[in-house]
Amino acid sequence: MKKYITLAAFLFCGTFALQAQQEVQNTQFFYFKQGYNPAYAGSREAFCVTGIYRNQWIGLEGAPETQILTFSVPLFNQRVGVGANVVRTTIGVTEMLTLDGIYTYRFRLGRGYLGAGIQGSLRSFSNNFQDSRVVATQPTTIDSSIPASDQQKLLFNVGAGLYYSSDRFYVGVSSPRLLKNNIDFDEENAVISQEAAHYYFMGGLTLPLNDNLKLRPQTLIKYADNAPLDADVNLSLIILDRYVVGATYRLGGSSTNGAGESIDVLMGMQLTPNLLFGISYDITLSELRDYNTGSIEATVQYCAGKSEGDEYINPRFF
């Protein structure tokens, strides 16, 4: 009986997730800005590679799991940034694999740079109802409504964004995928569901407290067509320009629960002048809290050309 209750709760909350967000969600969004805003490419002013792993709603079978690999590099004296994102997300029998190619033009504005970015995306959707993890009350082969082989669909999309950053603050607006593609697998080409355009606003600033401590508030606000406004609000403390500890409150959840989606704790460490490691843990606040033990996310980022000797010359973390 518990399995059926768990499944019902998952589908209930999944319905709200589908209405509100089709794109990947990650707690350490400040290490994956390029995934939300193509204009971020090149803003670190160094070649950077970032890997992120996220396991959402641990203990709930079929829950979302995400792997991310991204890189960017500035060219032509910081005037141009190019980059790419590879994102794989699985949820239940569905897998989504996305490849983004990004170009950004950056120009000096005040004490920072303003970047205008565009991206092209290829996204593969696939369903596998014959997966060994699928449990049915009768053999799936005798039900003609259940596909006997993998379903797959390949879609192209485009996006754009603006991103401004200086040593003190950053701000950006974007929509990574603007086309509302048909994502149905129906052979009659009926349009029952489609990709929704997602719009993002991000911002943050650094407030020096003393020579060893800095406070950094930042946020990622998310909006999708026909869905409520959503947001992550983060407050982090930077210690000795090397260590980060912080917490995030994520709005969302469901219309019947006003507590929000989660409270997240995180920490990060600049292991070397070039290598950063971050980890976070989400405490679920929504109805799913009774069916999982939270979400975990880990980030590894390597940036070349960021140091001179043993000095951290640009420890902006954004």
Order of alpha helices (4+ residues) and beta strands (2+ residues): alpha-alpha-beta-beta-beta-beta-beta-beta-beta-beta-beta-beta-beta-beta-beta-beta-beta-beta-beta
